[in-house]
Structures are given as structure tokens and as C-alpha cells.
Amino acid sequence: ATVDEPVGAGATGAAEAGAAPGAAPGAAPSALDAAPASPVAPPASSAPVSPLTVALWDFGAKGGIKEELLRRGCRVITVPAAWTAERILACRPDGVLLSNGPGDPAENTAIIRELRVLCGQKLPIFGICLGHQLLALALGGRTEKMKYGHRGANQPVRDLELGRVLISSQNHGYAVSLEHLPLRATLRFVNANDGTCEGLTYLELPAFSAQFHPEACAGPLDARYLFDRFIALMRGEKRHGA
């Protein structure tokens, strides 16, 4: 794992590794293959204040995710895909962000099992792309392979709660099945082209997810407010209009 302090808070420290070994030649990529191992060292922090600490569970995370969290004053601990819930909880995070990553989400059975343990702790959780799919699977939903997938930086997404349409960046070939949503989840986002699931809000957990990339660089930036929603969840706030 690695530790990154908020912007302007001081030096970045390194934490211990734990990524799984690479897949066999010719095997389909998975979340366990996506993130490289890091040097072994205890987590370090030099922040003069006590910012919110986010465990970024790295299944192949885009750099923009960490940048959005740091920009909002968070301390980010990036943990490998192979870490257990116990090890993540030992970092004492205020919330967990499940990153994007490659492959068929349903094949990540070990991650799904550990994620189910995390959900039982009622920590705030924000899932992006693969993270969105893994969260749904951990809580009883199903995923399905799409005929074509969603590719590109101009995918329209309808926010059902706010009644607005976002332009989003996407690159995925699997989706959470609308016919098999988790029991304690409500549909928040749908694709304006084909009506597929683009995001969920969980009714009995401080958790939500998005299939698209709110951190996309160099855009579109329409969905950056989802990071503010995650911050509000970690602070225990009820955020309206996000």
C-alpha cells in the first residue's frame, strides 16, 4: 500500500505491499493482476491536521481518482487488490473507495468475499466502474456481459434523483443486471441511450456507486460532485443535490 497526504500537507509515505502475482500467459486480466506491488514499510503521515482517511482499494485505479480525493483534503491509503478486509480495517479508514479495473467482475470471488465483510462494518463506500460492479455482487446483485459495451468520453447518463443528464467517460463490457439488483439498493443512474444500470444507492448502508468515471481527465467533469457526496458520507452529513 502507499499513503498520500492531502495537497499541501507534506510528504508522501509508503505502506506495505500485497498484490497478487501476475496471471498466467494468455489469461484474461483480473482486478488482482492490475495493480503492481509496492515496497514494504509501515504507513506514514506528516499531515499537521486530521484529514479524512480513505482506503483506495486498487484494482487498477486511474490516477485521477486519487487526485480528486487529495484535492478535497483526504489522506489516501492505496491498498492492493489482494488485501483482506481485516488489513484494510487495520488502516482505520473513514471510508473505502473501490476503484476501476479490468475483466469480468464475477471472477473476483476473493475480493467479493472480503468486500462483503467490509460492508458489514457500515463504513462509507464509493464504487467506481469495476468497484460499482463488485459492490453489487457482494450485496446480492448480478452482473452480465454487454453485447457491445460502453466506450468513449461522450456517454449520456441520467441522474434519476436530480433529474439531469451527465456526459460521462466509460470503458466497460459488463453491467449490473437491472433484473438482479441488490435487494437493498435503488437505481440512481441509467444510461440515456440503452437504459442500462449506471449507478446505485444503498438504502441500509452508507454506500453508493457509479459505472462511469467521475474523475475523468481531461473530462468530462459533469460527475465530480460524486466525490463531494462521498466526503459528506464520511463526515456523516446528509447531502442534498448530490
C-alpha beads as a LAMMPS data file, in Angstrom:
LAMMPS data file: protein, C-alpha beads

242 atoms
241 bonds

1 atom types
1 bond types

-500.0 500.0 xlo xhi
-500.0 500.0 ylo yhi
-500.0 500.0 zlo zhi

Masses

1 110.0

Atoms # bond

1 1 1 0.000 0.000 0.000
2 1 1 1.038 3.627 -0.356
3 1 1 -0.049 6.650 1.670
4 1 1 -0.659 10.055 0.066
5 1 1 -1.314 13.137 2.139
6 1 1 -3.721 15.927 1.155
7 1 1 -2.419 18.602 -1.199
8 1 1 -0.065 20.842 0.780
9 1 1 0.002 18.541 3.827
10 1 1 3.559 17.259 3.463
11 1 1 5.484 14.261 2.215
12 1 1 4.043 11.044 0.885
13 1 1 4.789 7.834 2.773
14 1 1 4.800 4.221 1.621
15 1 1 2.986 1.304 3.204
16 1 1 3.182 -2.440 2.849
17 1 1 2.525 -4.433 -0.287
18 1 1 0.367 -7.410 -1.010
19 1 1 -0.594 -7.544 -4.690
20 1 1 -1.160 -10.962 -6.145
21 1 1 1.280 -12.437 -8.672
22 1 1 0.519 -11.901 -12.349
23 1 1 -1.851 -14.105 -14.269
24 1 1 -0.652 -16.969 -16.422
25 1 1 0.259 -16.094 -20.029
26 1 1 -2.845 -15.788 -22.168
27 1 1 -5.208 -15.493 -19.183
28 1 1 -7.848 -12.772 -19.124
29 1 1 -6.859 -9.805 -16.916
30 1 1 -8.451 -9.515 -13.496
31 1 1 -8.500 -6.997 -10.674
32 1 1 -5.780 -8.956 -8.831
33 1 1 -3.400 -8.505 -11.777
34 1 1 -3.963 -4.825 -12.368
35 1 1 -2.003 -3.079 -9.594
36 1 1 1.766 -3.539 -9.051
37 1 1 3.240 -4.444 -5.689
38 1 1 4.749 -1.713 -3.502
39 1 1 7.804 -1.700 -1.176
40 1 1 7.159 -2.912 2.375
41 1 1 7.054 -0.175 5.019
42 1 1 4.583 0.949 7.710
43 1 1 2.051 3.663 6.807
44 1 1 3.430 7.141 7.413
45 1 1 1.770 10.521 7.768
46 1 1 3.083 14.052 8.206
47 1 1 -0.208 15.932 7.927
48 1 1 -0.482 18.690 10.590
49 1 1 -4.265 18.136 10.860
50 1 1 -6.500 15.081 10.955
51 1 1 -7.991 14.760 7.459
52 1 1 -10.411 12.089 6.439
53 1 1 -8.569 8.870 5.600
54 1 1 -9.696 6.979 2.508
55 1 1 -8.605 3.440 1.713
56 1 1 -8.386 3.319 -2.088
57 1 1 -8.754 -0.364 -2.950
58 1 1 -6.669 -0.549 -6.090
59 1 1 -7.928 -2.888 -8.815
60 1 1 -6.181 -0.787 -11.471
61 1 1 -7.102 2.683 -10.253
62 1 1 -6.827 5.700 -12.523
63 1 1 -4.632 8.446 -11.110
64 1 1 -7.454 10.956 -11.299
65 1 1 -9.345 9.179 -8.500
66 1 1 -6.565 9.776 -6.001
67 1 1 -6.133 13.343 -7.234
68 1 1 -9.811 14.134 -6.643
69 1 1 -9.589 12.801 -3.082
70 1 1 -6.370 14.674 -2.317
71 1 1 -7.857 17.859 -3.750
72 1 1 -10.658 17.547 -1.199
73 1 1 -8.234 17.265 1.703
74 1 1 -8.279 13.487 2.153
75 1 1 -5.398 11.306 3.225
76 1 1 -5.340 8.413 0.751
77 1 1 -4.018 4.943 1.564
78 1 1 -3.789 2.921 -1.645
79 1 1 -4.120 -0.775 -0.825
80 1 1 -3.507 -3.718 -3.194
81 1 1 -6.307 -5.778 -4.672
82 1 1 -5.193 -8.863 -2.727
83 1 1 -5.597 -7.282 0.717
84 1 1 -8.172 -8.691 3.125
85 1 1 -10.905 -6.715 4.839
86 1 1 -9.025 -7.163 8.117
87 1 1 -5.905 -5.496 6.749
88 1 1 -7.893 -2.640 5.250
89 1 1 -9.761 -2.055 8.516
90 1 1 -6.422 -2.025 10.359
91 1 1 -5.628 1.184 8.456
92 1 1 -8.591 2.780 10.292
93 1 1 -10.094 4.432 7.195
94 1 1 -13.061 6.785 7.356
95 1 1 -14.239 5.339 4.058
96 1 1 -13.300 2.936 1.277
97 1 1 -13.201 3.740 -2.428
98 1 1 -13.433 0.754 -4.777
99 1 1 -11.544 1.564 -7.967
100 1 1 -11.986 0.740 -11.611
101 1 1 -10.254 -2.310 -13.065
102 1 1 -10.302 -4.925 -15.827
103 1 1 -12.124 -8.137 -16.608
104 1 1 -15.265 -9.998 -15.605
105 1 1 -16.280 -8.737 -12.142
106 1 1 -17.859 -12.064 -11.135
107 1 1 -14.475 -13.820 -11.377
108 1 1 -13.101 -11.822 -8.443
109 1 1 -14.584 -14.128 -5.828
110 1 1 -11.961 -13.498 -3.145
111 1 1 -12.361 -9.726 -3.425
112 1 1 -16.162 -10.028 -3.338
113 1 1 -15.935 -12.129 -0.177
114 1 1 -13.697 -9.573 1.574
115 1 1 -15.857 -6.695 0.354
116 1 1 -18.894 -8.337 1.942
117 1 1 -17.014 -8.278 5.268
118 1 1 -16.266 -4.569 4.818
119 1 1 -19.911 -3.834 4.097
120 1 1 -20.775 -5.435 7.408
121 1 1 -18.737 -2.739 9.166
122 1 1 -21.038 0.008 7.786
123 1 1 -18.096 2.078 6.534
124 1 1 -18.871 4.638 3.829
125 1 1 -18.111 3.039 0.441
126 1 1 -17.931 4.554 -3.035
127 1 1 -17.535 2.186 -6.004
128 1 1 -16.385 3.329 -9.447
129 1 1 -16.651 1.195 -12.620
130 1 1 -15.429 -2.290 -11.595
131 1 1 -15.849 -1.177 -7.984
132 1 1 -19.521 -0.463 -8.706
133 1 1 -19.956 -3.985 -10.074
134 1 1 -18.075 -5.670 -7.218
135 1 1 -20.169 -3.844 -4.620
136 1 1 -23.375 -5.027 -6.300
137 1 1 -22.092 -8.609 -6.404
138 1 1 -21.050 -8.507 -2.750
139 1 1 -24.560 -7.442 -1.755
140 1 1 -26.513 -9.996 -3.760
141 1 1 -26.770 -8.474 -7.231
142 1 1 -25.628 -9.971 -10.523
143 1 1 -23.626 -8.723 -13.481
144 1 1 -23.934 -9.549 -17.162
145 1 1 -21.789 -9.228 -20.261
146 1 1 -22.981 -6.499 -22.612
147 1 1 -23.318 -7.036 -26.352
148 1 1 -21.124 -4.058 -27.248
149 1 1 -20.199 -2.306 -24.014
150 1 1 -19.858 1.409 -23.410
151 1 1 -16.741 3.092 -24.781
152 1 1 -15.727 6.731 -25.078
153 1 1 -15.976 10.120 -23.375
154 1 1 -19.473 11.073 -24.509
155 1 1 -21.784 8.546 -22.841
156 1 1 -25.006 10.212 -21.579
157 1 1 -26.118 9.218 -18.085
158 1 1 -29.401 10.201 -16.463
159 1 1 -29.308 11.073 -12.757
160 1 1 -32.749 9.906 -11.616
161 1 1 -32.547 11.732 -8.296
162 1 1 -31.523 15.138 -9.615
163 1 1 -33.380 14.885 -12.927
164 1 1 -30.395 15.836 -15.058
165 1 1 -28.260 14.238 -17.746
166 1 1 -24.485 13.975 -17.389
167 1 1 -21.921 13.388 -20.101
168 1 1 -19.534 10.721 -18.867
169 1 1 -16.396 8.791 -19.760
170 1 1 -16.788 4.997 -19.867
171 1 1 -14.891 1.875 -20.923
172 1 1 -16.578 -1.341 -19.793
173 1 1 -18.078 -4.503 -21.223
174 1 1 -20.066 -5.699 -18.186
175 1 1 -23.014 -4.153 -16.370
176 1 1 -25.040 -4.737 -13.215
177 1 1 -28.212 -6.543 -14.250
178 1 1 -31.366 -4.468 -13.866
179 1 1 -33.294 -7.683 -13.267
180 1 1 -30.995 -8.723 -10.412
181 1 1 -30.179 -5.591 -8.435
182 1 1 -29.113 -5.982 -4.807
183 1 1 -32.213 -6.147 -2.596
184 1 1 -31.316 -3.104 -0.512
185 1 1 -30.298 -0.860 -3.407
186 1 1 -32.093 1.707 -5.528
187 1 1 -31.247 2.721 -9.086
188 1 1 -29.653 6.196 -9.171
189 1 1 -28.131 6.426 -12.654
190 1 1 -29.164 4.913 -16.007
191 1 1 -27.597 5.149 -19.446
192 1 1 -29.688 7.537 -21.542
193 1 1 -29.004 5.519 -24.711
194 1 1 -29.815 1.942 -23.707
195 1 1 -31.282 2.206 -20.197
196 1 1 -28.635 0.033 -18.526
197 1 1 -27.629 0.457 -14.884
198 1 1 -25.068 3.228 -14.370
199 1 1 -25.122 3.560 -10.586
200 1 1 -26.796 2.547 -7.327
201 1 1 -27.541 3.960 -3.889
202 1 1 -27.692 1.500 -0.986
203 1 1 -30.582 2.057 1.394
204 1 1 -29.224 0.435 4.569
205 1 1 -25.537 1.241 4.096
206 1 1 -23.590 4.488 3.655
207 1 1 -22.643 3.334 0.157
208 1 1 -23.211 4.253 -3.475
209 1 1 -21.615 3.531 -6.829
210 1 1 -21.177 4.713 -10.403
211 1 1 -20.409 2.675 -13.519
212 1 1 -18.858 5.703 -15.238
213 1 1 -15.729 7.714 -14.375
214 1 1 -16.427 10.892 -12.363
215 1 1 -12.678 11.574 -12.196
216 1 1 -12.141 11.507 -15.979
217 1 1 -9.173 13.563 -17.197
218 1 1 -9.335 15.731 -19.221
219 1 1 -13.063 15.369 -18.802
220 1 1 -15.987 15.374 -18.976
221 1 1 -16.274 16.771 -15.460
222 1 1 -20.053 16.630 -15.018
223 1 1 -19.966 13.982 -12.264
224 1 1 -17.241 15.310 -9.984
225 1 1 -19.916 16.101 -7.404
226 1 1 -19.954 12.385 -6.551
227 1 1 -16.634 12.847 -4.741
228 1 1 -18.264 15.587 -2.654
229 1 1 -21.080 13.155 -1.885
230 1 1 -18.504 10.612 -0.673
231 1 1 -16.858 13.232 1.570
232 1 1 -20.262 14.090 3.040
233 1 1 -20.936 10.400 3.756
234 1 1 -17.649 10.078 5.614
235 1 1 -18.452 13.178 7.651
236 1 1 -21.875 11.762 8.474
237 1 1 -23.682 14.547 6.649
238 1 1 -26.923 14.375 4.689
239 1 1 -26.016 15.988 1.387
240 1 1 -28.845 17.290 -0.762
241 1 1 -28.454 17.734 -4.504
242 1 1 -25.552 15.296 -4.808

Bonds

1 1 1 2
2 1 2 3
3 1 3 4
4 1 4 5
5 1 5 6
6 1 6 7
7 1 7 8
8 1 8 9
9 1 9 10
10 1 10 11
11 1 11 12
12 1 12 13
13 1 13 14
14 1 14 15
15 1 15 16
16 1 16 17
17 1 17 18
18 1 18 19
19 1 19 20
20 1 20 21
21 1 21 22
22 1 22 23
23 1 23 24
24 1 24 25
25 1 25 26
26 1 26 27
27 1 27 28
28 1 28 29
29 1 29 30
30 1 30 31
31 1 31 32
32 1 32 33
33 1 33 34
34 1 34 35
35 1 35 36
36 1 36 37
37 1 37 38
38 1 38 39
39 1 39 40
40 1 40 41
41 1 41 42
42 1 42 43
43 1 43 44
44 1 44 45
45 1 45 46
46 1 46 47
47 1 47 48
48 1 48 49
49 1 49 50
50 1 50 51
51 1 51 52
52 1 52 53
53 1 53 54
54 1 54 55
55 1 55 56
56 1 56 57
57 1 57 58
58 1 58 59
59 1 59 60
60 1 60 61
61 1 61 62
62 1 62 63
63 1 63 64
64 1 64 65
65 1 65 66
66 1 66 67
67 1 67 68
68 1 68 69
69 1 69 70
70 1 70 71
71 1 71 72
72 1 72 73
73 1 73 74
74 1 74 75
75 1 75 76
76 1 76 77
77 1 77 78
78 1 78 79
79 1 79 80
80 1 80 81
81 1 81 82
82 1 82 83
83 1 83 84
84 1 84 85
85 1 85 86
86 1 86 87
87 1 87 88
88 1 88 89
89 1 89 90
90 1 90 91
91 1 91 92
92 1 92 93
93 1 93 94
94 1 94 95
95 1 95 96
96 1 96 97
97 1 97 98
98 1 98 99
99 1 99 100
100 1 100 101
101 1 101 102
102 1 102 103
103 1 103 104
104 1 104 105
105 1 105 106
106 1 106 107
107 1 107 108
108 1 108 109
109 1 109 110
110 1 110 111
111 1 111 112
112 1 112 113
113 1 113 114
114 1 114 115
115 1 115 116
116 1 116 117
117 1 117 118
118 1 118 119
119 1 119 120
120 1 120 121
121 1 121 122
122 1 122 123
123 1 123 124
124 1 124 125
125 1 125 126
126 1 126 127
127 1 127 128
128 1 128 129
129 1 129 130
130 1 130 131
131 1 131 132
132 1 132 133
133 1 133 134
134 1 134 135
135 1 135 136
136 1 136 137
137 1 137 138
138 1 138 139
139 1 139 140
140 1 140 141
141 1 141 142
142 1 142 143
143 1 143 144
144 1 144 145
145 1 145 146
146 1 146 147
147 1 147 148
148 1 148 149
149 1 149 150
150 1 150 151
151 1 151 152
152 1 152 153
153 1 153 154
154 1 154 155
155 1 155 156
156 1 156 157
157 1 157 158
158 1 158 159
159 1 159 160
160 1 160 161
161 1 161 162
162 1 162 163
163 1 163 164
164 1 164 165
165 1 165 166
166 1 166 167
167 1 167 168
168 1 168 169
169 1 169 170
170 1 170 171
171 1 171 172
172 1 172 173
173 1 173 174
174 1 174 175
175 1 175 176
176 1 176 177
177 1 177 178
178 1 178 179
179 1 179 180
180 1 180 181
181 1 181 182
182 1 182 183
183 1 183 184
184 1 184 185
185 1 185 186
186 1 186 187
187 1 187 188
188 1 188 189
189 1 189 190
190 1 190 191
191 1 191 192
192 1 192 193
193 1 193 194
194 1 194 195
195 1 195 196
196 1 196 197
197 1 197 198
198 1 198 199
199 1 199 200
200 1 200 201
201 1 201 202
202 1 202 203
203 1 203 204
204 1 204 205
205 1 205 206
206 1 206 207
207 1 207 208
208 1 208 209
209 1 209 210
210 1 210 211
211 1 211 212
212 1 212 213
213 1 213 214
214 1 214 215
215 1 215 216
216 1 216 217
217 1 217 218
218 1 218 219
219 1 219 220
220 1 220 221
221 1 221 222
222 1 222 223
223 1 223 224
224 1 224 225
225 1 225 226
226 1 226 227
227 1 227 228
228 1 228 229
229 1 229 230
230 1 230 231
231 1 231 232
232 1 232 233
233 1 233 234
234 1 234 235
235 1 235 236
236 1 236 237
237 1 237 238
238 1 238 239
239 1 239 240
240 1 240 241
241 1 241 242
